[in-house]
Amino acid sequence: WRIQTTPLASFQGRILRKLICDVVKLKRVAVFAINSLFGTKTLADFQSSGSACPVKVESVSVVESGQTDYSNALAIAKAAETRMFLIIFDDPVMAGRLLEQGYNMGLFRVGTAILGTEEISNHLTWDSMINKKNIPRIMKGYLGVHYSPFISMSSSPQGVTFVEMFNALKSTRWKGVNGSILCDESALDDSGDFFLYSERSSGNVICGGIDFSFFNATGENMYPFAVHVYDAVYTTAYALHDELYTQKKKTLSSSSLYNTIIKNTDFNGASGIVKFTAGNTYYPYDNRGNRENGHEYLIINFNEALYHSTTNGSGGMGYPGSICPVNGTLLDIEEVVKILPRILKYVKLSY
């Protein structure tokens, strides 16, 4: 049994479809998917979330993990004669080789849109390419997604409250006048141990405290999953309250609590709406206990200016200009293309 407040990696299949429908607005796509649990589940999520978003999948090319020659897969995609390509890989080296070989075949050129999973939307993808001069040409038009729980933390009342409470905690570690690390030697953490301790293996004195002044007011530089720990605790607390005070149970069991969490727990958490699925209709235990709403993702795109301005092109991914709804309607593809090179505001996709 499992309850998970964070989205599964495969959940981005739904987000990528939403990206196509809400932003790219092309109707035909050729898909490349790795033959793994990640590839299979992400592709299934992409295909199963299409009732409100008609996108025709012209071809699906499945490749094996570690494969280096993609000529057959690329030939299938090229025959589909579409301008949009979706790469469902979790290996950026494989993605880089696929993109470079596709470019050499004349597939990924100006006028095409390339969408990729979060796992390949980073510099490791183009680091694996042989001809470095072609990287800006190959990556032009690339869009990816990035899971970003800090959006809710900085915008929702629950998220703002969480960040304020977190930042108001007393620091148990801080910098001294000369820059040295000082530690609260008198306090005990929740396990009864001191924050200042001696590492068993090396004997080095280490401070396990936290300097809460380090985190900014939006929570953007906080470890992204800290907010999920907070929501997980509230998930359990709400379920316990329901069992003890609403259902008035005298004894509790793990199975009963699990079912209560799935059926009766629904609240606005610091990371967004928290609600859990009971499973699919035909496969009741598939996705059971997963959270399938309240997730926020950022759109990221390859930015040539960033690529050239950072060491070895490591910072080539950026956030495009705002393409959130304007006057109640989304910008069309021509307007999107105009603002993609800008890095002024965050662009989010909510699910």
C-alpha positions in Angstrom: 0.0 0.0 0.0 1.2 3.4 -0.9 0.1 7.0 -0.6 2.1 9.6 -2.5 1.6 13.3 -2.5 4.2 13.9 -5.2 3.4 13.0 -8.8 4.7 9.9 -10.4 7.4 10.5 -13.1 5.0 9.1 -15.7 2.4 11.8 -14.8 4.2 14.2 -17.0 2.7 12.4 -19.9 -0.6 14.2 -19.1 1.3 17.5 -18.6 3.0 17.1 -22.0 -0.4 16.5 -23.7 -1.7 19.7 -21.9 1.4 21.5 -23.2 0.5 20.5 -26.7 -3.2 21.5 -26.4 -2.8 24.7 -24.4 0.4 26.1 -25.9 1.7 24.4 -29.0 -1.7 23.7 -30.5 -0.5 21.3 -33.2 -2.8 18.3 -33.8 -0.4 15.6 -35.1 2.6 14.1 -33.3 5.3 11.5 -33.8 6.4 9.8 -30.6 9.7 8.2 -29.5 9.5 6.2 -26.3 12.0 4.1 -24.4 11.1 0.5 -23.8 11.0 0.7 -20.0 8.4 1.1 -17.2 9.0 4.8 -17.4 8.5 4.9 -21.1 5.5 2.6 -21.1 3.7 4.4 -18.2 4.4 7.9 -19.5 3.2 7.1 -23.0 0.0 5.5 -21.5 -0.6 8.6 -19.5 -0.1 10.7 -22.6 -2.5 8.6 -24.6 -5.2 8.1 -21.9 -5.6 11.8 -21.1 -6.8 12.8 -24.6 -10.6 13.0 -24.2 -10.6 16.8 -23.8 -7.5 17.2 -26.0 -7.6 15.6 -29.5 -4.1 14.9 -30.6 -3.5 12.4 -33.4 -0.4 10.1 -32.7 0.8 9.4 -36.2 3.6 7.0 -35.1 5.2 5.5 -32.0 8.8 4.4 -32.3 9.9 2.3 -29.3 13.6 2.1 -28.7 15.6 -0.1 -26.3 17.6 1.2 -23.4 21.2 1.7 -24.5 20.4 1.8 -28.2 22.7 4.0 -30.2 21.4 3.7 -33.8 18.0 5.3 -34.3 17.8 5.2 -38.1 14.8 2.9 -38.1 12.9 4.8 -35.5 13.7 8.1 -37.2 12.5 6.7 -40.6 9.2 5.8 -39.1 8.8 9.3 -37.6 9.8 11.0 -40.9 7.2 9.0 -42.8 4.6 10.4 -40.5 5.1 13.9 -42.0 4.4 15.8 -38.9 5.9 19.0 -37.5 5.7 17.9 -33.8 7.8 15.3 -32.1 7.5 13.9 -28.5 10.5 12.2 -26.9 9.7 10.1 -23.9 13.1 9.1 -22.6 14.7 9.2 -19.1 18.2 9.0 -20.5 19.6 12.4 -21.8 22.5 10.7 -23.6 20.1 8.6 -25.7 18.0 11.7 -26.3 21.0 13.7 -27.5 22.0 11.0 -30.0 18.4 10.6 -31.3 18.2 14.4 -31.8 21.5 14.6 -33.6 20.9 11.7 -35.9 17.4 13.1 -36.6 18.8 16.4 -37.5 21.4 14.8 -39.8 18.4 13.0 -41.6 16.7 16.4 -42.1 14.0 15.7 -39.5 14.5 18.2 -36.7 14.8 21.5 -38.5 13.3 25.0 -38.3 9.6 24.8 -38.2 9.3 21.7 -36.1 8.4 21.5 -32.4 10.3 19.0 -30.1 8.8 18.2 -26.8 10.7 16.2 -24.1 10.3 14.8 -20.6 11.9 16.5 -17.6 14.7 13.9 -17.4 16.1 14.9 -20.8 15.5 18.7 -20.6 19.0 19.6 -19.5 22.6 20.1 -20.8 23.4 16.4 -20.6 21.3 15.9 -23.7 23.3 18.2 -25.9 26.6 17.3 -24.1 26.3 13.9 -25.8 26.1 15.4 -29.3 29.2 15.0 -31.5 29.0 18.2 -33.6 28.9 20.9 -31.0 28.4 23.6 -33.7 25.0 22.2 -34.6 23.7 22.2 -31.0 21.8 25.5 -31.2 20.2 24.4 -34.6 19.2 21.0 -33.3 17.8 22.2 -30.0 15.9 25.2 -31.5 12.2 24.7 -30.9 12.7 22.3 -27.9 10.2 22.5 -25.1 10.2 20.6 -21.9 8.5 20.6 -18.5 9.8 20.9 -15.0 7.9 19.9 -11.9 7.7 23.0 -9.6 5.9 22.8 -6.3 7.2 26.2 -5.3 4.6 27.8 -7.5 1.8 26.8 -5.1 4.1 27.7 -2.1 4.5 31.2 -3.4 0.9 31.8 -4.6 -1.7 29.9 -2.7 -2.8 31.0 0.9 -1.8 27.5 2.2 1.6 27.6 0.5 2.4 31.2 1.7 1.5 30.2 5.2 3.8 27.2 5.1 6.7 29.3 3.8 6.1 31.9 6.5 6.0 29.3 9.3 9.1 27.6 7.9 11.1 30.8 7.6 10.0 31.9 11.1 11.6 28.8 12.7 14.6 29.5 15.0 17.9 28.8 13.2 20.0 26.1 14.8 23.0 26.8 12.6 24.3 30.2 11.4 27.4 32.0 10.2 29.6 33.9 12.7 31.2 37.3 12.1 34.3 35.7 10.4 32.2 33.4 8.3 32.6 30.3 10.4 29.7 28.0 11.0 28.2 28.2 14.5 25.8 25.6 15.9 23.2 25.5 18.6 25.0 23.3 21.1 22.3 23.3 23.7 19.3 22.2 21.6 18.1 18.7 20.9 16.4 17.6 17.7 13.2 15.6 17.6 15.1 12.3 18.0 16.8 13.5 21.2 20.2 14.0 19.7 22.2 17.2 19.6 22.5 19.3 16.5 26.3 19.4 17.0 27.7 15.9 16.8 30.8 13.9 15.9 30.7 11.8 12.8 31.4 8.2 13.7 33.4 7.3 10.6 35.8 10.3 10.5 35.4 11.9 14.0 34.7 15.3 12.3 32.5 17.6 14.2 29.4 18.4 12.2 26.4 20.6 12.7 23.0 19.1 11.7 21.1 22.3 12.3 19.5 24.6 9.7 20.0 28.3 9.0 16.4 29.3 8.1 17.6 32.8 7.0 19.0 31.1 3.9 15.5 30.6 2.4 13.8 33.4 0.6 10.2 34.7 1.1 8.8 32.7 -1.8 10.3 29.4 -0.8 11.8 29.1 -4.3 15.2 28.1 -3.0 13.8 25.5 -0.6 14.2 21.8 -1.3 11.3 21.3 -3.6 9.8 18.3 -1.8 9.9 19.8 1.7 6.3 21.0 1.2 5.2 17.5 0.4 6.4 16.3 3.8 4.2 19.0 5.3 1.2 17.9 3.2 1.8 14.2 4.0 1.6 14.9 7.7 -1.7 16.8 7.2 -3.0 13.9 5.0 -2.4 11.5 7.9 -3.8 13.9 10.5 -7.0 14.5 8.5 -7.6 10.8 8.0 -7.0 10.1 11.7 -9.5 12.9 12.6 -12.0 11.4 10.3 -11.6 7.9 11.7 -11.7 9.0 15.4 -14.2 11.8 15.4 -16.4 11.4 12.3 -16.5 7.6 12.0 -16.0 7.3 15.8 -13.9 4.2 15.6 -12.6 2.7 18.8 -9.7 0.9 17.1 -7.6 1.8 14.1 -5.9 -0.3 11.5 -3.5 0.5 8.7 -5.9 -0.8 6.0 -8.7 1.3 7.4 -6.6 4.4 7.6 -5.4 3.8 4.0 -8.9 3.5 2.7 -10.0 6.7 4.6 -7.1 8.6 3.1 -8.2 7.6 -0.4 -11.9 8.0 0.0 -12.3 10.9 2.4 -9.1 13.0 2.3 -9.5 16.1 0.1 -8.0 19.4 1.1 -6.0 22.5 -0.1 -2.5 21.7 0.8 0.7 23.9 0.7 1.6 22.1 -2.6 -1.9 22.5 -4.1 -5.1 20.4 -4.0 -4.4 17.1 -2.2 -6.7 14.3 -3.3 -5.9 10.6 -4.0 -7.2 8.3 -6.7 -8.9 5.0 -5.9 -7.4 3.4 -9.1 -8.5 2.9 -12.6 -11.9 1.5 -13.5 -10.7 -1.7 -15.2 -7.5 -2.1 -13.1 -8.5 -1.0 -9.6 -5.0 -1.2 -8.1 -3.3 0.6 -10.9 -2.4 4.2 -9.7 -4.3 3.6 -6.5 -3.0 6.0 -3.8 -1.5 8.4 -6.4 -2.3 12.1 -6.3 -3.4 13.2 -9.8 -4.3 16.8 -9.2 -2.8 20.0 -7.7 0.5 19.6 -9.5 2.3 22.6 -11.1 4.8 22.4 -13.9 6.9 25.0 -15.6 7.5 25.1 -19.3 11.2 25.3 -20.2 12.8 25.8 -23.5 16.2 25.8 -25.1 17.5 29.3 -25.2 20.5 29.9 -27.5 21.5 33.1 -25.7 21.7 31.3 -22.4 23.6 28.4 -24.1 26.3 30.7 -25.4 26.5 32.8 -22.1 27.2 29.8 -19.7 30.2 27.6 -19.2 30.2 24.8 -21.8 26.5 25.7 -22.6 25.4 24.1 -19.4 22.6 26.7 -18.8 20.9 26.4 -22.1 17.4 25.8 -20.7 15.4 28.8 -19.5 11.8 29.8 -18.8 10.1 31.5 -21.8 8.0 34.6 -21.5 4.5 34.4 -20.0 2.0 32.4 -22.0 -0.6 32.1 -19.3 -4.1 33.0 -20.3 -4.5 36.6 -21.5 -8.1 38.0 -21.3 -9.4 34.5 -20.7 -7.9 33.0 -23.9 -4.5 31.4 -24.5 -2.1 33.0 -26.9 -1.9 31.3 -30.3 1.2 29.7 -31.7 2.4 32.7 -33.6 2.4 34.8 -30.4 4.1 32.0 -28.5 6.9 31.8 -31.0 7.6 35.5 -30.6 8.1 35.3 -26.9 9.9 32.0 -26.5 13.4 33.5 -26.4 12.5 35.8 -23.5 13.1 34.8 -19.9 10.9 37.3 -18.1 8.2 35.3 -16.3 7.4 31.8 -15.3 5.0 29.8 -17.4 3.0 27.2 -15.6 0.8 24.2 -16.5 -1.5 23.1 -13.7 -3.2 19.7 -13.4 
